[in-house]
Every structure is written in structure tokens, then in C-alpha cells.
Amino acid sequence: MHRTLTLMACIGALALPGCEGLTREEQMVVGGLTGAALGVITADALNADRNWTIVAALAGAAAGVLVARNNATNECAYARGDGTYVIRRCP
């Protein structure tokens, strides 16, 4: 399991520069998918049952969608949940 997690972390680190020119919506999709995948991997590493794996995937997807970052201006867009965004300086 440790080997699989290390491999996934390396793949993620190598794929990260590919997200440079994405729009806000594309960043949210990539963030949501990445968060869901990390939630499933974490639940699997903790030997969680099927229900907790689903909850972890949903929580990871929600966390991945919350923030979109504009690297040029160092601003982050936070989703409010009602379809609107708040844009603030990234921490």
C-alpha cells in the first residue's frame, strides 16, 4: 500500500504543471476529481468499509472544488455553494 501511495503522489506531482492554463471551471473539475481520488485512496489505506469510502470520496471532491487559484494574480476563488464565488488573495 505504501508503494501505491508513493506512486500516486509522484504522478500527481508530475501532472501538476499541466494545470497551468486551465479555466476556473476546468480547475474545479480537476480539483474535484483529484479530491475524490485522494478520498478513496485514503479510505482504502485506512481499511474503511464501502459507506465510508463513498463519504470520503464526496468529501474529497467537495474540498477539491472549493478553491480555484489564479497564479498570475495570486487570487483564489472560493465557491459559496449557491453558484457564486468570492475572490480573495490566496493565503
N, C-alpha and C positions, 0 to 999 in steps of 0.2 A: 504494500500500500504506500509506503514511504517513497518508493521509486516512482510510482504513478503520480503522486502529488508533485514531486520534484520535476518530472517531465512536463506536467501541465503548467507549472509555474514558468518553466523555461519557454514553452511555446507561447504563453501569454506575453512574456517579456519581449520576445522576438516579434510578435504580431502587433504590439502596441504602436509602433511608428506608422503602421498602415492606417491608423485612425486620424491622422493629421488633417486631411482635407474634407472631413465629413460635415454635413449639415447638422443642425441641432437635432432634428428628428432621427437622422441616422445614428448619431451618437447615443440617443436614448435607446434605440433598438439594440445597438451593440452592447450598451451598458446593461440593459435588461437581460439579454441573453447570457452575457458573461456572469451577471449576478445569479441568475438561475442555475447556471452550470456550477458555479462555486458553491451554491447552497446544496446542490445534490451531492457534490464531491465531499463536502463537509459532513453531511448527514451520513453518507456511506462510510466515511472514516470513523464516525462515532457509532457505527452499527445501529443506526436508528431504524425503526420499523417504517413501513410504507407510508403511513399517515404523516409521520414527522418528516419524511423525505419530501413529501409534497409541500408541507408547510415551509420547510427550509428553502425549497425552490421558489415558492411565491415570495417569501421574504427577501431572498437574494435578488429576485427580479425587481421588486419594488425599490430596494436600495440602489440598484444599478441605474434605474430610470430617474431617480431624484435629481441628479446633478449632471448638467452638461457644461463643459468648460470651453471657453473661447481663449485659446492660447495666445492669440495676437494681442488681446486687450487685458488678459488676466482677469476676466469676469466669469462668474459661474451663474448658470440659470437653474433655479430651484423650482420644481413643479409644485404648484399649490394643491393639485388634485382636482381642480374644477376646470382644467384646460388652460389655465393662465400660468404665467411664470413670473418669478421675481428675480431680477438680475442684480447681483451684488458682486463686490470684489471677492475673489477667491481667497480663502484662508491660507 
